[in-house]
Amino acid sequence: MALVLVSCSSTYRMDGIRRGMVTMGLSVPQDMQPERDTVESIKVDSIKGTMSDGPIIMNAIRDTDTGEMVATDVISASKVTARFRNVAERLGYVSIEFDISVPPGMSDSNWKLKIFPVMMIASDTTVLDPLFITGKNYRARQMRGYQRYRNFIASIISDTTDFIRVAQLEIFLKRNFPQTYKMKTDSSFVSEPQAMDLFGVTQEEALRHYTRQLMVRLNESRKARKSRMYAKYVRDPIVKEGIRLDTVLVSDQGEFTYRYVHTFRSRPRLKKVVVTLNGELYENGEKRFDLPFDEPLTYYISSLSSLADKTPKYRIIVLERMVRDNTKVLVDFQQGKAVLDTAIGDNASELRRLRKCIDDVASRNEFDLDSLVIIASCSPEGPYKTNSRLSAARSETMRKYISDYVPDEWKDRMVTAELPENWPQLKKLVASDTLIEVSVKEKIHDLMDKTRDYDLLEKKISTLSTYRYLREKIYPKLRSVSFDFHLHRVGMVKDTVHTSELDTVYMSGLRALEDLDYKEAVRILRPYADYNAALALMAADYNHTALELLNKMKDDNAKVCYLKAVLLARSRQMQEAMKYLELSIAYDQSMEYRANLDPELDELIKQRNTF
């Protein structure tokens, strides 16, 4: 009879939960600062009392001043709960907190509640780690199920010798296979003998004969039923991973409350996050129904990136009418000759690079060619006069070569020049070479500075210990041909024009700021030392540096003053912070609304409203 009463009570309570008479609770933590009284942020969560649906009879007394009857009853259990909360994005992350409460009417020793917080951002839905609230009897039933399954597993025989009638098999082997019987205590591996006894019975057949085949079949059947028996005994497995909490309620007295904190990576232009609950009620390992819940929480996200100044930034460009471009190719000629041989050294690849350079310059329609100067240079070996003639001949060879690859209008604009011995380049190559000793470098430089006769200079250098290295490694780099393109801008009359173009680097930093990539935004914007640079530093939590930068700006801008207020509030300089907050609102009234959305200014707003 007692069992029937308990069952009826449980069924009645389930019916009340199913019809929404008892629901899960979701609320902003009460120890957090309350929302400011705005129409958007306060609503009545629930008003529930002990009143019936019939006529309401209330106690009343007569007011001595007005003579009117005034009600004195207070509706119990009424509750006003904020369903909205403002939270700030910091360092690209947002942290939301909420309390999940389960009333006593939802607790039962024979039940298990699975509660799934759900976070919704626009069209994206994310199920957060669930909470499990398990009754004492329910958990005991789970443990009994695990024990029954363990007992079943223990009944599966793993030692195959348990299936054999060992004593009878030994007698048979002793009589018919004495050599095998002698190996009874030998644990070494022996291949299976195929010998037969006098009656034509093999050892394998004997083993099969003395094996309890029924027990083997029953054991194999148990192995095949492991998964099915697990599902039978363990109807609701105990989850150990991927859950936020699994607690066992010893009794169903009192309300259960859990403080849930979830931190997630923010996203650009995130404005609002909605949190709701899904839940399931289980009894005897089976799901009975979904728990009703229809009162979500809404979190409004304030991000410093929304304060960015999105005004396009331009940079001044100085355009010169005359433009010079040049390239250098390393062309090998046979010693003392000016004949171009594409099969020598890297001539083929160098000439390909030269042709590509000519094509690139010719394709730039904004420029027109004034002249193309071709200068061939030689290394210092040999007399200077000989190198001068050789240099001129090689320049002419290169002019004739590229004539086939330039536009027709360029052909009469190409001129040649010679650089017999490229001593300035030699000086640079020696200075940058890491294999030449410092003392030798100084000796070569000294000779170059003091000797004006180039033939004598080359003779003196040839006496140095590193001369062979110079001839084999350094001198070949001096045998080059340079091409100097002298261009002018088409249609441009003035020698210099100042113009402006969009600063793409700055705008990429602004995009990084809006995309909450604060590290990248700081890297790009910091050299500009402007408002957006300070905002990026502040968003990345470089508060001291950001405040130093803002202090260099005039206090005549609402956003500048607002950022100072936030930074000063972070460092607990509340009086100064209030000063800049008032200035910000004075410059732009909309900043008052913005301040109401920023939790970092809660204390200042509270003081301001009080005064």
C-alpha positions as CSV (number, residue, x, y, z in Angstrom):
1,M,0.0,0.0,0.0
2,A,2.9,2.4,0.8
3,L,4.5,1.6,-2.6
4,V,1.2,2.4,-4.3
5,L,1.0,5.8,-2.5
6,V,4.6,6.6,-3.4
7,S,4.0,5.7,-7.0
8,C,0.9,7.8,-7.2
9,S,2.7,10.8,-5.6
10,S,5.5,10.5,-8.1
11,T,3.1,10.3,-11.0
12,Y,1.2,13.3,-9.7
13,R,4.4,15.4,-9.4
14,M,5.5,14.3,-12.9
15,D,2.2,15.5,-14.3
16,G,2.6,18.9,-12.6
17,I,6.1,19.2,-14.1
18,R,4.9,18.2,-17.5
19,R,2.2,20.8,-17.4
20,G,4.7,23.5,-16.4
21,M,3.5,24.0,-12.8
22,V,7.0,23.5,-11.7
23,T,9.9,24.6,-13.9
24,M,13.6,25.0,-13.9
25,G,15.0,28.4,-13.0
26,L,17.5,30.5,-15.0
27,S,18.5,33.9,-13.7
28,V,21.3,36.4,-13.4
29,P,23.4,35.8,-10.3
30,Q,21.9,37.8,-7.4
31,D,25.3,38.8,-6.1
32,M,26.1,40.6,-9.3
33,Q,25.2,44.3,-9.5
34,P,21.5,44.7,-10.4
35,E,20.5,46.1,-13.7
36,R,19.6,49.8,-13.9
37,D,15.9,50.4,-14.1
38,T,15.3,50.7,-17.8
39,V,12.3,49.4,-19.7
40,E,14.5,47.1,-21.7
41,S,16.3,45.5,-18.7
42,I,13.6,44.7,-16.1
43,K,10.6,42.5,-16.4
44,V,8.5,40.4,-14.1
45,D,9.8,36.8,-14.1
46,S,7.1,35.2,-12.1
47,I,4.4,36.1,-9.6
48,K,3.2,33.0,-7.8
49,G,1.5,32.8,-4.5
50,T,-0.7,30.4,-2.6
51,M,-4.0,31.9,-3.9
52,S,-6.6,29.8,-5.5
53,D,-8.5,30.5,-8.7
54,G,-11.6,31.5,-6.7
55,P,-12.5,34.9,-5.1
56,I,-9.6,36.6,-3.4
57,I,-10.3,37.6,0.2
58,M,-7.8,40.1,1.6
59,N,-7.4,41.6,5.1
60,A,-8.0,45.4,5.1
61,I,-7.9,48.3,7.6
62,R,-9.2,51.9,7.4
63,D,-6.7,54.6,6.6
64,T,-7.0,57.3,9.3
65,D,-6.2,60.1,6.9
66,T,-8.4,59.3,3.9
67,G,-10.9,57.0,5.5
68,E,-10.4,54.4,2.7
69,M,-10.0,50.7,3.3
70,V,-6.4,49.6,2.5
71,A,-5.3,46.0,1.9
72,T,-2.8,44.7,4.3
73,D,-2.1,41.2,2.8
74,V,1.2,40.6,1.0
75,I,1.3,38.2,-1.8
76,S,4.0,35.6,-0.9
77,A,6.5,34.1,-3.3
78,S,6.3,36.9,-5.8
79,K,9.7,37.5,-7.4
80,V,11.0,40.2,-9.8
81,T,14.0,38.9,-11.7
82,A,16.2,40.6,-14.3
83,R,16.1,38.7,-17.6
84,F,18.8,40.9,-19.2
85,R,22.4,41.6,-18.5
86,N,25.1,43.8,-20.0
87,V,28.6,42.1,-20.3
88,A,31.8,43.4,-21.7
89,E,34.0,41.7,-24.3
90,R,37.6,41.7,-23.0
91,L,40.7,40.6,-25.0
92,G,38.5,39.1,-27.6
93,Y,36.5,36.9,-25.1
94,V,33.1,37.2,-23.5
95,S,32.2,35.6,-20.1
96,I,28.6,35.0,-19.1
97,E,27.3,33.9,-15.8
98,F,23.9,32.6,-14.8
99,D,22.3,30.6,-12.0
100,I,20.4,27.3,-12.8
101,S,18.0,26.4,-10.1
102,V,15.9,23.3,-9.6
103,P,13.0,23.7,-7.1
104,P,12.2,21.0,-4.5
105,G,9.2,19.9,-6.6
106,M,11.5,18.7,-9.3
107,S,13.7,16.6,-7.0
108,D,13.0,13.0,-6.4
109,S,15.2,10.2,-5.1
110,N,14.1,8.0,-8.1
111,W,14.7,10.6,-10.8
112,K,17.5,12.0,-12.8
113,L,17.5,15.4,-14.4
114,K,19.7,16.2,-17.4
115,I,19.9,19.9,-18.0
116,F,21.4,21.4,-21.2
117,P,22.2,25.1,-21.3
118,V,21.9,26.4,-24.8
119,M,23.6,29.5,-26.1
120,M,22.2,31.2,-29.2
121,I,24.2,33.8,-31.2
122,A,22.2,34.9,-34.2
123,S,21.4,31.7,-36.2
124,D,24.1,29.7,-34.4
125,T,23.1,27.4,-31.5
126,T,25.6,25.9,-29.2
127,V,24.7,23.3,-26.5
128,L,26.9,23.8,-23.5
129,D,28.2,21.2,-21.1
130,P,25.2,19.6,-19.4
131,L,24.4,19.3,-15.7
132,F,23.2,16.0,-14.2
133,I,21.2,16.0,-11.0
134,T,20.7,12.4,-9.8
135,G,18.5,11.1,-7.0
136,K,20.0,8.8,-4.4
137,N,17.8,5.8,-5.3
138,Y,18.4,6.4,-9.0
139,R,22.2,6.3,-8.6
140,A,21.9,3.2,-6.4
141,R,19.9,1.6,-9.2
142,Q,22.6,2.6,-11.7
143,M,25.3,1.0,-9.5
144,R,23.3,-2.2,-9.2
145,G,23.0,-2.3,-13.0
146,Y,26.8,-2.0,-13.3
147,Q,27.3,-4.7,-10.7
148,R,24.9,-7.1,-12.6
149,Y,26.8,-6.4,-15.8
150,R,30.1,-7.1,-14.0
151,N,28.7,-10.4,-12.7
152,F,27.7,-11.3,-16.2
153,I,31.2,-10.5,-17.5
154,A,32.7,-12.6,-14.7
155,S,30.6,-15.6,-15.8
156,I,32.4,-15.6,-19.2
157,I,35.2,-18.2,-19.0
158,S,38.5,-17.0,-20.4
159,D,40.6,-20.1,-19.5
160,T,39.9,-22.8,-22.1
161,T,41.2,-25.5,-19.9
162,D,38.0,-25.1,-17.8
163,F,36.1,-26.8,-20.6
164,I,38.2,-30.0,-20.6
165,R,37.7,-33.1,-18.5
166,V,41.4,-33.1,-17.7
167,A,41.6,-36.2,-15.6
168,Q,40.0,-38.4,-18.2
169,L,42.1,-36.9,-21.0
170,E,45.3,-37.6,-19.1
171,I,44.3,-41.2,-18.6
172,F,43.7,-41.5,-22.4
173,L,47.0,-39.9,-23.3
174,K,48.9,-42.0,-20.8
175,R,47.6,-45.2,-22.4
176,N,47.7,-44.2,-26.0
177,F,50.3,-41.4,-26.3
178,P,52.9,-42.0,-23.5
179,Q,55.5,-39.8,-25.2
180,T,53.0,-36.8,-25.2
181,Y,52.0,-37.6,-21.6
182,K,55.7,-37.3,-20.5
183,M,55.6,-33.7,-21.6
184,K,52.8,-32.9,-19.2
185,T,54.9,-30.5,-17.1
186,D,57.0,-29.1,-20.1
187,S,55.8,-25.6,-21.0
188,S,57.9,-25.3,-24.2
189,F,56.0,-25.0,-27.5
190,V,55.5,-28.3,-29.4
191,S,53.8,-28.4,-32.7
192,E,50.6,-30.4,-32.8
193,P,51.4,-34.1,-33.5
194,Q,49.2,-35.9,-36.0
195,A,50.1,-39.4,-34.9
196,M,47.2,-41.8,-34.3
197,D,46.9,-44.6,-31.7
198,L,46.1,-48.2,-32.6
199,F,42.4,-47.3,-33.0
200,G,43.1,-44.5,-35.5
201,V,42.3,-41.6,-33.1
202,T,44.5,-38.5,-33.2
203,Q,45.4,-36.4,-30.2
204,E,43.4,-33.5,-31.7
205,E,40.3,-35.7,-31.9
206,A,40.9,-36.8,-28.3
207,L,41.1,-33.3,-27.1
208,R,37.9,-32.4,-28.9
209,H,36.2,-35.6,-27.4
210,Y,37.1,-34.7,-23.8
211,T,36.0,-31.0,-24.2
212,R,32.6,-30.0,-22.8
213,Q,31.2,-28.6,-26.1
214,L,28.0,-27.4,-24.5
215,M,29.9,-25.2,-22.1
216,V,31.9,-23.8,-25.0
217,R,28.8,-23.0,-26.9
218,L,27.2,-21.3,-23.8
219,N,30.4,-19.3,-23.2
220,E,30.5,-18.1,-26.8
221,S,26.9,-17.1,-26.5
222,R,27.7,-15.0,-23.5
223,K,30.5,-13.3,-25.4
224,A,28.1,-12.5,-28.2
225,R,25.6,-11.0,-25.8
226,K,28.0,-8.6,-24.0
227,S,26.7,-5.4,-25.8
228,R,23.0,-6.5,-25.4
229,M,23.4,-7.3,-21.7
230,Y,25.2,-3.9,-21.1
231,A,22.2,-2.1,-22.6
232,K,19.9,-4.3,-20.5
233,Y,21.6,-3.8,-17.1
234,V,23.1,-0.3,-17.6
235,R,20.1,1.6,-19.0
236,D,21.5,5.1,-18.2
237,P,25.3,4.9,-18.1
238,I,27.2,7.3,-15.7
239,V,28.9,9.9,-17.9
240,K,32.3,11.0,-16.7
241,E,33.4,13.3,-19.6
242,G,31.9,16.3,-21.3
243,I,29.7,17.4,-18.4
244,R,29.9,20.4,-16.2
245,L,28.5,18.7,-13.0
246,D,27.1,15.4,-11.9
247,T,25.8,15.6,-8.4
248,V,23.7,13.2,-6.3
249,L,21.0,14.7,-4.2
250,V,20.6,12.6,-1.0
251,S,17.1,14.1,-0.3
252,D,14.6,16.1,-2.3
253,Q,14.3,18.8,0.3
254,G,15.4,22.3,-0.6
255,E,16.3,24.1,-3.9
256,F,19.4,23.2,-5.9
257,T,21.3,26.1,-7.5
258,Y,24.3,26.0,-9.7
259,R,26.4,29.0,-10.8
260,Y,27.3,28.4,-14.4
261,V,30.2,30.4,-16.0
262,H,30.9,30.1,-19.7
263,T,33.7,32.0,-21.5
264,F,33.8,31.9,-25.3
265,R,35.7,33.6,-28.1
266,S,33.8,36.7,-29.3
267,R,33.1,37.5,-32.9
268,P,33.0,40.7,-34.9
269,R,29.9,42.8,-34.4
270,L,28.5,40.6,-31.7
271,K,25.7,42.4,-30.0
272,K,23.5,39.8,-28.2
273,V,23.7,36.3,-26.7
274,V,20.6,34.4,-25.6
275,V,20.8,31.6,-23.1
276,T,18.0,29.1,-22.5
277,L,17.6,25.7,-21.0
278,N,16.6,22.2,-22.3
279,G,16.2,19.3,-20.0
280,E,15.1,15.7,-19.7
281,L,13.6,13.8,-16.8
282,Y,14.6,10.1,-16.4
283,E,13.1,7.4,-14.2
284,N,14.3,3.8,-14.0
285,G,16.9,4.5,-16.7
286,E,14.2,5.7,-19.2
287,K,13.4,9.1,-20.4
288,R,9.9,10.2,-19.3
289,F,9.6,13.6,-20.9
290,D,11.4,16.9,-21.7
291,L,11.5,19.5,-19.0
292,P,9.5,22.6,-19.8
293,F,11.3,26.0,-19.8
294,D,10.5,29.2,-21.7
295,E,12.2,32.1,-20.0
296,P,15.6,32.8,-21.6
297,L,18.2,35.2,-20.5
298,T,19.6,37.8,-22.9
299,Y,23.1,39.2,-22.6
300,Y,24.0,42.4,-24.5
301,I,27.6,42.5,-25.4
302,S,29.6,45.8,-25.3
303,S,32.9,45.8,-27.2
304,L,35.4,48.5,-27.3
305,S,35.9,47.8,-31.0
306,S,32.5,49.5,-31.6
307,L,34.1,52.8,-30.5
308,A,36.6,52.7,-33.4
309,D,36.8,55.8,-35.6
310,K,36.0,54.4,-39.1
311,T,36.9,57.6,-41.0
312,P,39.1,56.6,-44.0
313,K,42.8,57.6,-43.5
314,Y,44.8,58.9,-46.4
315,R,48.5,59.4,-46.9
316,I,50.2,62.1,-48.9
317,I,52.1,60.8,-52.0
318,V,54.7,62.9,-53.8
319,L,54.8,62.1,-57.5
320,E,57.9,63.0,-59.4
321,R,57.6,63.6,-63.1
322,M,60.9,62.0,-63.8
323,V,61.3,58.4,-62.7
324,R,64.3,56.1,-62.9
325,D,64.3,52.4,-62.9
326,N,67.2,50.1,-63.4
327,T,68.3,46.5,-63.4
328,K,71.7,44.7,-63.6
329,V,72.5,41.4,-65.2
330,L,75.6,39.3,-64.8
331,V,76.7,38.4,-68.3
332,D,79.8,36.3,-68.8
333,F,82.0,37.0,-71.8
334,Q,85.1,35.1,-72.9
335,Q,88.2,36.8,-71.6
336,G,89.1,39.8,-73.8
337,K,86.1,39.3,-76.1
338,A,82.7,41.0,-76.5
339,V,80.8,38.2,-78.2
340,L,77.6,37.2,-76.4
341,D,77.4,33.4,-75.8
342,T,74.2,32.2,-74.1
343,A,75.7,28.8,-73.3
344,I,78.3,30.3,-70.9
345,G,77.6,30.2,-67.1
346,D,74.2,31.6,-66.2
347,N,73.8,33.8,-69.3
348,A,70.6,32.1,-70.4
349,S,68.7,32.7,-67.1
350,E,70.1,36.2,-66.7
351,L,69.0,37.2,-70.2
352,R,65.5,35.8,-69.5
353,R,65.4,38.0,-66.4
354,L,66.4,41.0,-68.5
355,R,63.7,40.4,-71.1
356,K,61.1,40.1,-68.4
357,C,62.3,43.4,-66.9
358,I,61.9,45.1,-70.3
359,D,58.4,43.7,-70.7
360,D,57.4,44.9,-67.3
361,V,58.6,48.5,-67.9
362,A,57.1,48.6,-71.4
363,S,53.7,47.4,-70.0
364,R,53.4,50.4,-67.6
365,N,51.2,52.7,-69.6
366,E,51.5,55.6,-67.2
367,F,55.2,56.0,-68.1
368,D,57.0,56.9,-71.3
369,L,60.7,56.2,-71.9
370,D,63.1,59.1,-72.3
371,S,66.2,57.0,-72.6
372,L,67.7,53.6,-71.9
373,V,71.4,53.7,-70.9
374,I,73.3,50.5,-71.3
375,I,76.6,50.3,-69.3
376,A,79.0,47.4,-69.4
377,S,81.7,47.0,-66.8
378,C,84.9,44.9,-66.6
379,S,87.0,43.5,-63.9
380,P,90.4,45.1,-63.2
381,E,92.6,42.5,-64.9
382,G,94.5,43.8,-67.9
383,P,95.4,47.4,-69.0
384,Y,92.8,50.1,-68.3
385,K,92.7,51.3,-72.0
386,T,92.0,47.7,-73.1
387,N,89.2,47.3,-70.6
388,S,87.8,50.7,-71.8
389,R,87.5,49.5,-75.4
390,L,86.2,46.1,-74.2
391,S,83.6,47.7,-72.1
392,A,82.3,49.8,-75.0
393,A,82.2,46.8,-77.3
394,R,80.2,44.8,-74.7
395,S,77.7,47.6,-74.2
396,E,77.1,47.7,-78.0
397,T,76.7,44.0,-78.1
398,M,74.0,44.2,-75.4
399,R,72.3,47.1,-77.2
400,K,72.0,45.0,-80.4
401,Y,70.8,42.0,-78.4
402,I,67.9,43.8,-76.7
403,S,66.9,45.7,-79.9
404,D,64.9,42.6,-80.8
405,Y,62.9,42.7,-77.6
406,V,62.0,46.4,-77.1
407,P,59.2,48.4,-78.7
408,D,60.1,50.1,-81.9
409,E,59.8,53.6,-80.5
410,W,62.5,52.7,-77.9
411,K,65.2,51.7,-80.5
412,D,66.4,55.3,-81.2
413,R,66.4,56.1,-77.4
414,M,68.9,53.5,-76.4
415,V,72.5,54.7,-75.7
416,T,75.6,52.9,-74.6
417,A,78.3,53.9,-72.1
418,E,81.3,52.1,-70.7
419,L,82.7,51.5,-67.2
420,P,86.1,50.0,-67.8
421,E,86.9,48.9,-64.3
422,N,84.2,49.0,-61.6
423,W,86.4,49.9,-58.6
424,P,83.5,51.4,-56.5
425,Q,81.7,48.1,-56.7
426,L,84.9,46.1,-55.9
427,K,85.2,48.2,-52.7
428,K,81.7,47.4,-51.6
429,L,82.1,43.7,-52.3
430,V,85.3,43.5,-50.4
431,A,83.8,45.3,-47.4
432,S,80.8,42.9,-47.2
433,D,82.7,39.7,-47.8
434,T,83.0,37.6,-44.6
435,L,85.9,35.4,-45.7
436,I,88.5,38.2,-46.3
437,E,90.4,39.1,-43.1
438,V,89.9,42.5,-41.7
439,S,93.5,43.5,-42.1
440,V,93.4,42.6,-45.8
441,K,90.2,44.6,-46.2
442,E,91.9,47.6,-44.7
443,K,95.0,47.2,-46.9
444,I,92.8,47.0,-50.1
445,H,90.8,50.1,-49.0
446,D,94.0,52.0,-48.3
447,L,95.4,51.2,-51.7
448,M,92.2,52.3,-53.4
449,D,92.2,55.6,-51.6
450,K,95.9,56.4,-52.3
451,T,96.5,55.1,-55.8
452,R,95.0,57.0,-58.8
453,D,96.7,54.9,-61.5
454,Y,94.3,52.0,-62.0
455,D,96.9,49.8,-63.7
456,L,99.3,50.3,-60.8
457,L,96.5,49.7,-58.3
458,E,95.6,46.4,-59.8
459,K,99.3,45.4,-59.8
460,K,99.6,46.2,-56.1
461,I,96.5,44.2,-55.3
462,S,97.8,41.2,-57.2
463,T,100.7,40.9,-54.7
464,L,98.2,40.3,-51.8
465,S,97.8,36.8,-50.4
466,T,94.0,36.9,-51.2
467,Y,94.4,37.8,-54.8
468,R,93.5,34.4,-56.1
469,Y,90.3,34.5,-54.0
470,L,89.5,38.0,-55.4
471,R,90.0,36.8,-59.0
472,E,87.9,33.7,-58.6
473,K,85.0,34.9,-56.4
474,I,84.9,38.7,-56.5
475,Y,86.1,39.8,-59.9
476,P,83.4,37.8,-61.9
477,K,80.7,39.9,-60.1
478,L,82.2,43.0,-61.6
479,R,81.6,41.8,-65.2
480,S,78.1,43.0,-65.4
481,V,75.8,45.1,-67.6
482,S,73.4,47.6,-66.1
483,F,70.3,49.0,-67.8
484,D,69.1,52.4,-66.6
485,F,65.5,53.3,-67.6
486,H,64.9,57.1,-67.6
487,L,61.1,57.6,-67.7
488,H,58.6,60.3,-67.3
489,R,54.9,60.2,-66.3
490,V,52.6,60.6,-69.3
491,G,50.5,63.8,-69.3
492,M,52.3,65.2,-66.2
493,V,53.7,68.8,-66.8
494,K,54.9,69.8,-63.3
495,D,58.1,68.3,-62.0
496,T,56.4,67.4,-58.6
497,V,52.8,66.7,-57.7
498,H,51.4,66.1,-54.2
499,T,48.4,63.8,-54.1
500,S,46.7,61.5,-51.5
501,E,45.7,57.8,-51.5
502,L,43.9,55.6,-49.1
503,D,46.3,54.2,-46.5
504,T,45.7,50.5,-46.9
505,V,48.0,49.5,-44.1
506,Y,46.1,51.7,-41.6
507,M,42.8,50.4,-42.9
508,S,43.9,46.8,-42.4
509,G,44.7,47.7,-38.8
510,L,41.2,49.1,-38.4
511,R,39.8,45.9,-39.9
512,A,41.8,43.9,-37.4
513,L,40.4,46.0,-34.6
514,E,36.9,45.4,-35.7
515,D,37.6,41.7,-36.1
516,L,38.8,41.6,-32.5
517,D,42.3,40.6,-33.5
518,Y,43.8,43.1,-31.1
519,K,47.3,41.8,-31.2
520,E,47.4,42.5,-35.0
521,A,45.6,45.8,-34.6
522,V,48.2,47.0,-32.0
523,R,51.1,45.9,-34.3
524,I,49.7,47.9,-37.3
525,L,48.2,50.9,-35.6
526,R,50.7,51.6,-32.8
527,P,53.1,53.6,-35.0
528,Y,50.3,56.0,-35.9
529,A,49.8,57.0,-32.3
530,D,46.2,58.2,-32.9
531,Y,42.8,57.5,-31.4
532,N,42.4,54.1,-33.0
533,A,45.9,53.2,-31.8
534,A,45.0,54.0,-28.2
535,L,41.7,52.0,-28.6
536,A,43.7,49.0,-29.9
537,L,46.1,49.2,-27.0
538,M,43.3,49.5,-24.5
539,A,41.4,46.6,-26.1
540,A,44.5,44.5,-25.8
541,D,44.8,45.5,-22.1
542,Y,47.9,47.7,-22.5
543,N,46.1,50.2,-20.3
544,H,49.0,52.3,-19.1
545,T,50.4,52.8,-22.7
546,A,46.9,53.6,-24.0
547,L,46.3,56.2,-21.3
548,E,49.7,57.9,-22.0
549,L,48.7,58.1,-25.7
550,L,45.2,59.6,-24.9
551,N,46.8,62.1,-22.5
552,K,48.6,63.6,-25.5
553,M,45.3,64.3,-27.2
554,K,43.0,67.2,-26.5
555,D,40.0,66.6,-24.2
556,D,37.6,68.0,-26.7
557,N,36.3,64.8,-28.2
558,A,33.6,62.7,-26.6
559,K,35.2,59.3,-27.5
560,V,38.6,60.3,-26.2
561,C,37.1,61.4,-22.9
562,Y,35.1,58.2,-22.7
563,L,38.1,56.0,-23.2
564,K,39.9,57.9,-20.5
565,A,37.0,57.4,-18.2
566,V,37.1,53.6,-18.7
567,L,40.9,53.4,-18.3
568,L,40.8,55.5,-15.1
569,A,38.0,53.3,-13.8
570,R,40.1,50.3,-14.4
571,S,42.9,51.7,-12.3
572,R,40.3,52.7,-9.6
573,Q,40.9,56.5,-10.1
574,M,37.1,57.0,-9.8
575,Q,37.0,60.7,-9.2
576,E,39.1,61.4,-12.4
577,A,37.1,58.8,-14.2
578,M,33.8,60.6,-13.3
579,K,35.2,63.9,-14.6
580,Y,35.9,62.4,-18.0
581,L,32.7,60.6,-18.2
582,E,30.8,63.8,-17.5
583,L,32.9,65.5,-20.2
584,S,32.1,62.7,-22.7
585,I,28.4,63.0,-22.1
586,A,28.5,66.8,-22.3
587,Y,30.1,66.6,-25.7
588,D,27.8,63.8,-27.0
589,Q,24.6,62.9,-25.2
590,S,24.6,59.4,-26.8
591,M,27.6,58.5,-24.7
592,E,25.3,58.3,-21.7
593,Y,23.5,55.4,-23.4
594,R,26.8,53.8,-24.3
595,A,28.0,54.1,-20.7
596,N,24.8,52.2,-19.5
597,L,25.9,49.3,-21.7
598,D,29.5,49.1,-20.3
599,P,29.8,47.1,-17.1
600,E,33.2,48.7,-16.4
601,L,31.4,52.0,-15.7
602,D,28.6,50.5,-13.5
603,E,29.9,52.1,-10.3
604,L,30.2,55.6,-12.0
605,I,26.7,55.3,-13.5
606,K,25.3,54.3,-10.1
607,Q,26.9,57.3,-8.4
608,R,25.8,59.6,-11.2
609,N,22.2,58.4,-10.9
610,T,22.2,58.8,-7.2
611,F,23.4,62.4,-7.4
